[in-house]
Structures are given as structure tokens and as C-alpha cells.
Amino acid sequence: MNNKHGSILSWGILLALLTLGIAQIYQGNTGFGTGLTAGVIGASVGRYIKNKKIKKLLAQGLNPYDERVYLIAGKSAYATLCTAVVLSALFVLIGSTLGPQLTVNPFNFLGNCLAILVFIYIGFYYSYSRIM
């Protein structure tokens, strides 16, 4: 997929989310609809600013896609994943021990989601360590 198709696809997804947000507002679910609409507006503004910076760097003759950008993006993605796993584990632990006993325990569901996330992470870890 080239850059043009990726751009069209991402703008299409943002448009679909905006439509869903507006529909939720009209149906009376204003919190969810407002959140979706605000998220789409924020993502659109961020995307516009990013594209503007990239065009500016290209006009100056600089390469906006150097190794440093990928290194920083990889490290930040790894840090985000680790932070999400630790926070989810703490949330499940505290909620399972101190939370109310429900027939459908949301903490068990979150724990299952966390377990799946950890297994996916382990698979990627071994895959990448075999490649590199």
C-alpha cells in the first residue's frame, strides 16, 4: 500500500468514526458521541500538523524518515506496551482482591485480555529475536 492509499484509508476511517460519533449524539448517547467526535477532531488536527512538518522538511531537502525517528518510535512503543501491561496487572490485582464479587467479574475479563496481550508480546519477542 502506498502513501496515497494509506492516506485515503485513514481519512476514511476518521470519517466513519465522525459519522458514528454524530449518530451517537443524535441517539442520545452524548458522552460517547462527544468523545468520538473530539477524538476524530484531535486526530485530524494532529495528522494535519504532522503532514505540514513533513512537507516543510522535504522542501528544505531533509529526510524526515531517518533511523533516529524509527528508533524513537520503537522505544516509545515498547515503553507504552510495558506501561500498559504493568498498569493493567495492578488494576486486575487490586480489583480482584478488593472489588465487589459480581456474577460477571470485569476484572477477570481484563485479566484474560492482559494474558492474551502478554502471549502476543512473547510471540513477537521470539519472532524478532530470531530475525535479528
C-alpha positions in Angstrom: 0.0 0.0 0.0 1.5 3.3 -1.0 1.2 6.6 0.8 -1.8 7.8 -1.2 -3.9 4.7 -0.4 -2.9 4.8 3.3 -3.9 8.4 3.5 -7.3 7.8 1.8 -7.8 4.8 4.1 -7.0 6.7 7.3 -9.2 9.7 6.3 -12.0 7.2 5.5 -11.7 5.6 9.0 -11.7 9.1 10.6 -14.8 10.0 8.6 -16.5 6.7 9.6 -15.7 7.4 13.3 -17.0 11.0 13.0 -20.2 9.7 11.5 -20.6 7.2 14.3 -20.0 9.9 16.9 -22.6 12.2 15.4 -25.1 9.3 15.2 -24.5 8.6 18.8 -25.1 12.2 19.8 -28.4 12.1 17.9 -29.4 8.9 19.6 -29.0 10.4 23.0 -25.6 8.9 23.9 -23.9 12.3 24.2 -20.9 11.2 26.2 -19.8 8.5 23.8 -20.6 10.6 20.7 -18.8 13.7 22.0 -15.8 11.6 22.9 -15.7 10.1 19.4 -16.1 13.4 17.8 -13.5 15.1 19.9 -11.1 12.2 19.2 -11.6 12.5 15.5 -11.1 16.2 15.5 -7.9 15.8 17.6 -6.5 13.1 15.3 -7.3 15.2 12.2 -5.5 18.2 13.6 -2.5 16.1 14.7 -2.4 14.5 11.3 -2.6 17.8 9.5 0.3 19.2 11.7 2.4 16.1 11.1 1.9 16.3 7.3 2.7 20.0 7.3 6.0 19.4 9.2 6.9 16.6 6.8 6.3 18.8 3.7 8.4 21.6 5.3 11.3 19.2 5.9 11.1 17.8 2.4 11.1 21.3 1.0 14.3 22.0 2.9 15.9 18.9 1.5 15.9 17.0 4.7 14.9 13.4 5.2 12.1 13.2 7.8 12.3 9.4 7.9 15.7 8.7 9.3 16.9 6.0 11.6 16.5 8.1 14.7 12.8 8.6 14.1 12.3 4.8 13.9 14.4 4.2 16.9 12.5 6.7 19.0 9.1 5.3 17.7 10.2 1.8 18.6 11.4 2.7 22.1 8.2 4.7 22.8 6.0 1.8 21.5 7.9 -0.6 23.8 7.6 1.7 26.8 3.9 2.2 26.1 3.3 -1.6 25.9 5.3 -2.2 29.1 3.5 0.6 31.0 0.1 -0.7 29.8 0.9 -4.3 30.9 2.1 -3.2 34.4 -0.9 -0.8 34.9 -3.4 -3.5 33.7 -1.8 -6.1 36.0 -2.0 -3.8 39.0 -5.6 -2.9 38.2 -6.6 -6.6 37.9 -4.8 -7.4 41.1 -6.4 -4.7 43.1 -9.8 -5.1 41.6 -9.8 -8.9 42.1 -8.9 -8.7 45.7 -10.7 -5.6 46.8 -13.5 -5.3 44.3 -17.1 -6.5 44.8 -18.0 -10.0 43.9 -20.1 -9.9 40.7 -21.6 -12.7 38.7 -19.7 -11.4 35.7 -16.4 -10.1 37.1 -14.9 -7.4 34.8 -11.5 -7.9 36.4 -11.4 -11.5 35.2 -12.2 -10.3 31.7 -9.5 -7.7 31.9 -7.1 -10.4 33.2 -7.9 -12.6 30.2 -7.3 -9.7 27.9 -4.0 -9.0 29.6 -3.0 -12.7 29.3 -3.7 -12.6 25.6 -1.6 -9.4 25.3 1.3 -10.9 27.1 1.2 -14.0 24.9 1.2 -11.9 21.7 4.1 -9.9 23.1 6.1 -13.1 23.8 5.4 -14.3 20.3 6.6 -11.1 18.8 9.6 -11.1 21.1 10.8 -14.5 20.0 10.0 -13.8 16.3 12.0 -10.6 16.3 14.9 -12.1 18.2 15.1 -15.0 15.7 15.2 -12.4 12.8 17.7 -10.1 14.3 
